[in-house]
Amino acid sequence: MRPAPLAATPSRRARAFAAALALVAVGAVAAPVRTQNVEAELVPVATAAVPGQPVTVALRLKMREGWHTYWRNPGDSGLPTTIDWKLPPGVTAGPIDWPAPHALPVGPLVNYGYEGEVLLPSTLSVAADAAPGSELAIAARADWLVCKETCIPEGADLTLALPVATAASPHPDWGAPIAATIAALPQPLAGWTASATGEGQRVRLALAPPAGAADPGKLYFFPNDEGRIEASAPQALARDGASYVLSLPVAYQLAPGFTRVAGVVSAPGGFGGANFATIDIPLAGSVVAGPKPVDAPVPAIAIPAPAGAASMSLLLAALLAFAGGAILNLMPCVLPVLSIKVLGFAAHHDSRATMRREGLAYGAGVLVTFVGLAVALLALRAAGEQLGWGFQLQSPVFVSLLAVLFFALALNLSGVFEFGQFAPASVLGWTSRNRTLDAFATGVLAVVIASPCTAPFMGAALGFALVQPAAVTIAVFVALGTGMALPYVLLAWFPTWRRALPKPGAWMIRFKQLLAFPLYATVAWLAWVLGTQIDVDAVLRLSIALIAVAFALWAWHVSRLGPARPWKLSALAALAVAVFVAGPLAATSMPAPPPARSSAPVADAAGWQGYTPARLAELSAAGPVFVDFTAAWCITCQVNKRLVLSDRDVLGAFADRKVALLRADWTRRDPDITRALAALGRNGVPVYVLYRPGREPLLLPEVLTTRTVSDALATLDGPALAQTETPR
């Protein structure tokens, strides 16, 4: 039986003595510790501790509006609050007496925890020889995970000076709230008969009421332990005669040793006046792991969001997006297209007004396309899709079409054909007189072919933008487009740079042909991406289609020089072959989910393991972890992987410091990885994170060097972050 929270007062003298000590006790409660999201303190139920009698001390947590902490079983995600007591001799502490939790739906997940304010009481036993008039210096380290859109582990070192007296009275501030919390704690279900039977992927929990019991209403079961009942799956309630039967879905990550059904049952109608009751009964029959839910829950990670991820301003995000957009112009896909436009300025010697008009048209094409991309992303995310920058490259169809586009552009630069050969003379005449439209289209094309790339500074900006209101999101994308368009616009606006170029001549043709090779390399890379998304057969199909496209373009070009009909027919036949061969790729426009991954992925020769949220949670609890968020279609990712993350010295440094290595491959759409990126304030790859025990994770730049990695590893030598008090 739970000890009474307060001791009886044996005499008027003892009551007077306790009252005199009350003022001291109230002043002895340390000031609350205020973290970023929680106010925490230790509070006693009574003004003093009585020798030989238990006393209740509660951890008080008051969360910011909209934030929550967790019950003993956090549900689909989260971590329970823990208390590490540091007590004087003769004092021992019992476990937390957990108040009944609330179900907290978060998207497809269901968590168990508390919002607002919660008192977590523990019973302290005081030695019989404790000397009245002395003081118990009670201390504890409390750690909790507090979540809203992101989860931040916080903690505090708390103290409480509790006088020892022969009698005690209720604490004037906390006596009544703690007593009410204790009175409301779930008690064993009395008068009812409970049984539990395993039936494969479900547990049949039958509760038979006593005669005359009122209808308890919609029952719900909170299991005490994880890995027993799937929190996010519905619990079906039915009647079987007089019994109420809950059909509980077995967890898809079933923990071993599931032999008892223990937890809290909630009843809006009450069990004889109480809305919550505990059960702990044997499990008959047998169970097997349930099916993996759609959008399977992400196990909680005891790691905070990086500093500054949530506090970034619109101005800073816009500046980062602007810088990232400017750097996009140097990517191997975009550079050839822009170089051709710049060479066009040198070849035509247009008037300044014409150049400025084309420059502004190009910029308009870039901005309109970026705004369109932002609107598409917002619409798809509002519809429930978990998407980020480069999402279109997670579609094999888009990758295939992009490969064909780049291949055609490369053939054009190589001189195999001219785009003008496919348009009627009237259209060519109109476009030659309306080069502004051509410049606008080039801006659109530049954004399309830049989509595989994430330049430095872009990751943080886009991660911020896509969790903000629509107006802010579009503003950041406009800044990104402005950064990408501005260099070309400036070249068009201030044409004096043309004086440094040689006179137009054969060198321009050779330079144009040279620019085709980065595009050929990009096509080869896209074919490899397609292979990682589907299989080698898809690469073969794409290759045959590209050969057919090359023949069709060449044949059409030849038709302009000789007998037109046979060559045009040959070109059309080749295009038909290309469509026929590549057609099956359209059936895989939405890639299948990745295969199920084991809880302990096998490491490759370099020590890299496949990412899962559970694996990250497990490894980060044991030591530092480095995670490479990557994708086959991310050029920057592949460069960093080849030049830095595969470097022998870098891998040796990871091994020396016992850093576990995880690789999160986002080539195909993966909700777990998307959520992990969002928690880090990012929305695209590459992202490189060093998770450090007891400290916030360290985000590395998008472009890695061996020095960057070594500097990051050097931070592991620093002390863990101390808990600080911040004003609220």
Buried (B, 14 or more C-beta within 10 A) or exposed (E): EBBEBBBEBEEEEBBEBBEEBBEBBBEBBBEBBBBBBBBBBBBBBBBBBBBEBBBBBBBBBBBBEEBBBBBBBBBBBBBBBBBEBEBBEBBEBBEBBBBBBBEBEBBBBBBBBBBEEBBBBBBBBBBEEBEBEEBBBBBBBBBBBBBBEBBBBBBBBBBBBBBBBBBBBBBEEBBEBBBEBBEEBBEEBEEBEBBBBBBEBBBBBBBBBEEEBEEBBEBBBBBBBBBBBBBBBEBEBEEEEEBBBBBBBBBBBBEEEBEBBBBBBBBEEBBBEBBBBBBEBEBBEEBEBBEEBEBBBBBBBBBBBBEEBBEBEBEBBBBBBBBBBBBBBEBBBBBBBBBBBBBBBBEEEBEEEBBBBBBBBBBBBBBBBBBEBBBEBBEEBEEEEBBBBBBBBBBBBBBBBBBBBBBBBBBBBBEBBEEEEEEEEEEBEEBEEEBBBBBBBBBBBBBBBBBBBBBBBBBBBBBBBBBBEEEBBBBBBBBBBBBBBBBBBEBBEEBEEEEEBEEEEEEBEEEBEEBBBBBBBBBBBBBBBBBBBBEEEBBEBBBBBBBBBBBBBBBBBBBEEEEEEEBBEBBEBBBEBBEEBBEEBEEBEEBEEBEEBEEEBEBEEBEBBBBBBBBBBBBBEEBBBBBBBBBBBBBBBBBBBEBBBEBEEBBEBBEEBEBBBBBBBBBBBBBBBBBBBBBBBBBBBBBBBBBBBEBBBBBBBBBBBBEBBEEBBEEBEEEEEEBEEEEE
